[in-house]
Amino acid sequence: MPETIAGIAIPDTALVREAGALARRAADDTLFHHSRRVFLWGVLKSAARGLEVDPELAYVGGLFHDLGLTDGHRTKDRRFELDGAEVAYGFLRDHGRSEEEARNVWLAIALHTTPEVPLHLAPEVAVVTLGVETDVLGLGLDEITPEQRAEVVAAHPRPDFKRRILQAFHDGMSDRPQTTFGTMNNDVLAHFDPSFRREDFVRIIQDSAWPE
């Protein structure tokens, strides 16, 4: 029988079980429970908006969206979002999902820290951003009933979550600060390291090789 949390059934399929096992091996408790909540919040909000989302694709998007912060899946020369996106793409293709399906999940993860844009793409892209914005930023909590919130958090607790997730972001990006340019991620590095200096987009334009 499928596991059900806040009315959302976790698909009882080999793909979902293997995705969950991969995420559980890679992530600590903070990231794992966060990722499961992202799936649940995202599906709840998608349903409220009348969006039909493939549950397997939504699950992989939610479970893999922060894999790029983990030691086993991170690189040192690209955005952490791309690391997780690549893992998800390969996983889905290896499990028989189409190029379009895998690419949509790639986009969901690659763009999950890019505000607004994912919400104008396929439901399997939007679902991850809806979940992340709910769990990390607390956006649109009033769209989820107190009962649903309580059930999700009971299944996947968030002790000291604000501090722990910020620490996880910092630990996953501090050795590749150049990859945070143009994203909100540089706010995290600046929070932990007062000596960190953001790249200045205006200065890059002014100092470019073009004479005018």
Buried (B, 14 or more C-beta within 10 A) or exposed (E): EEEEBBEBEBBEBEBBEBBBEBBBEBBEEBBBBBBBBBBBBBBBBBBEBEBEBBBBBBBBBBBBBBBBBBEEBBEEEBBBBBBBBBBBBEBBBEBEBEEEBBBBBBBBBBBBBBEEEBBEBBBBBBBBBBBBBBBBEEBEEEBBEEEBBEBBBEBBEBEEBEEBBBBBBBBBBBEBBEBBBEBEBBEBBBEBEEEBEEEEEEEEEEEEEEEE
